[in-house]
């Protein structure tokens, strides 16, 4: 095994650096963390760079355009996947909050007759017991879904 077999090719390093620069610029605009590039992405960039250097100047623009189109497609797939995940989490949060609000409304609606019954039957002691229970139930519904 020669010394060159252990070392990555200079084109592969340059391609990785090119991808890093492109990603860091995009990530800084999107406030997203920089994602580490995969070996496939580095090899694709290296192959594109090698093709660019091997082809005559009239074909070099087509190579660059093709590479940029592939990068755009990868970013679009990643953004679409992230949008789906965000939409799913927002839907779950919306469903959970709707259930809690309905439970709180029912709890407060039941507070009116329970207050009347407890205060007429047990006076101030009954009134205090009912409202302590209502407050405990409301707090349980209000804070129960936050995990």
C-alpha positions as CSV (number, residue, x, y, z in Angstrom):
1,X,0.0,0.0,0.0
2,X,1.5,3.3,-1.0
3,X,1.4,6.6,0.9
4,X,-1.1,8.0,-1.6
5,X,-3.6,5.2,-0.8
6,X,-3.9,6.4,2.8
7,X,-4.3,10.1,1.8
8,X,-7.6,11.4,0.3
9,X,-7.1,12.9,-3.1
10,X,-6.6,16.6,-3.3
11,X,-9.7,16.9,-5.5
12,X,-11.8,15.2,-2.8
13,X,-10.5,17.6,-0.2
14,X,-11.1,20.6,-2.4
15,X,-14.6,19.3,-3.2
16,X,-15.3,18.9,0.5
17,X,-14.1,22.4,1.2
18,X,-16.3,23.7,-1.6
19,X,-19.4,22.0,-0.2
20,X,-18.5,23.3,3.3
21,X,-18.3,26.9,2.0
22,X,-21.6,26.6,0.2
23,X,-23.3,25.1,3.2
24,X,-21.9,27.6,5.7
25,X,-23.2,30.5,3.6
26,X,-26.6,28.9,3.3
27,X,-26.7,27.9,7.0
28,X,-25.8,31.4,8.1
29,X,-28.7,32.9,6.1
30,X,-31.1,30.2,7.4
31,X,-29.9,30.3,11.0
32,X,-29.4,26.5,10.7
33,X,-26.4,24.4,12.0
34,X,-23.9,23.4,9.4
35,X,-24.5,19.8,8.4
36,X,-21.4,17.6,7.8
37,X,-21.2,16.4,4.2
38,X,-21.3,12.7,3.4
39,X,-18.7,10.8,1.5
40,X,-21.1,10.5,-1.5
41,X,-21.5,14.3,-1.7
42,X,-17.7,14.7,-1.5
43,X,-17.1,12.2,-4.2
44,X,-19.8,13.7,-6.4
45,X,-18.2,17.1,-6.0
46,X,-14.8,15.7,-6.7
47,X,-16.0,14.0,-9.9
48,X,-17.6,17.2,-11.0
49,X,-14.4,19.1,-10.3
50,X,-12.4,16.5,-12.3
51,X,-14.8,16.6,-15.2
52,X,-14.6,20.4,-15.1
53,X,-10.8,20.3,-15.4
54,X,-10.8,17.6,-18.1
55,X,-13.4,19.1,-20.4
56,X,-12.8,21.9,-22.9
57,X,-14.0,25.4,-21.8
58,X,-17.2,25.3,-23.9
59,X,-18.4,22.4,-21.7
60,X,-17.3,23.6,-18.3
61,X,-20.3,25.9,-17.8
62,X,-22.6,22.9,-18.3
63,X,-20.7,20.9,-15.7
64,X,-21.1,23.7,-13.2
65,X,-24.7,24.1,-14.0
66,X,-25.4,20.4,-13.6
67,X,-23.6,20.3,-10.2
68,X,-25.5,23.3,-8.9
69,X,-28.8,21.8,-10.1
70,X,-28.0,18.6,-8.1
71,X,-27.2,20.7,-5.0
72,X,-30.5,22.6,-5.4
73,X,-32.4,19.3,-5.6
74,X,-30.7,18.0,-2.5
75,X,-31.5,21.2,-0.6
76,X,-35.1,21.2,-1.8
77,X,-35.5,17.6,-0.6
78,X,-34.1,18.4,2.8
79,X,-36.2,21.5,3.2
80,X,-39.3,19.6,2.2
81,X,-38.6,16.9,4.7
82,X,-38.0,19.6,7.4
83,X,-41.3,21.4,6.5
84,X,-43.2,18.1,6.8
85,X,-41.7,17.5,10.2
86,X,-42.5,21.0,11.4
87,X,-46.1,20.8,10.0
88,X,-46.6,17.4,11.9
89,X,-45.3,18.8,15.2
90,X,-47.5,22.0,14.8
91,X,-50.6,19.8,14.1
92,X,-49.9,17.7,17.2
93,X,-49.5,20.8,19.3
94,X,-52.7,22.4,17.9
95,X,-54.7,19.2,18.6
96,X,-53.4,19.0,22.2
97,X,-54.1,22.6,23.0
98,X,-57.7,22.3,21.6
99,X,-58.4,19.4,23.9
100,X,-57.0,21.3,26.9
101,X,-59.1,24.4,26.2
102,X,-62.3,22.3,25.8
103,X,-61.6,20.6,29.1
104,X,-61.0,23.9,30.9
105,X,-64.3,25.3,29.5
106,X,-66.2,22.3,30.7
107,X,-64.5,22.6,34.1
108,X,-65.5,26.3,34.4
109,X,-69.0,25.6,33.2
110,X,-69.4,23.0,35.9
111,X,-68.1,25.5,38.5
112,X,-71.3,27.5,38.4
113,X,-73.8,24.8,39.5
114,X,-71.2,23.2,41.9
115,X,-70.6,26.6,43.6
116,X,-74.4,27.1,44.0
117,X,-75.0,23.6,45.4
118,X,-71.9,23.6,47.7
119,X,-72.6,27.1,49.1
120,X,-76.2,26.4,49.8
121,X,-75.6,23.1,51.4
122,X,-72.3,23.7,53.3
123,X,-71.9,27.4,53.3
124,X,-68.4,29.0,53.1
125,X,-66.6,25.7,53.8
126,X,-68.3,24.0,50.8
127,X,-67.6,27.0,48.6
128,X,-63.9,26.9,49.5
129,X,-63.7,23.2,48.9
130,X,-65.4,23.4,45.5
131,X,-63.2,26.2,44.3
132,X,-60.0,24.6,45.5
133,X,-61.0,21.5,43.6
134,X,-61.8,23.5,40.5
135,X,-58.4,25.3,40.7
136,X,-56.6,21.9,41.0
137,X,-58.4,20.5,38.0
138,X,-57.8,23.6,35.9
139,X,-54.1,23.5,36.8
140,X,-53.9,19.8,35.9
141,X,-55.5,20.4,32.5
142,X,-53.5,23.5,31.9
143,X,-50.1,22.0,32.8
144,X,-50.8,18.3,32.1
145,X,-50.0,18.5,28.4
146,X,-46.6,20.2,28.6
147,X,-44.0,17.3,28.5
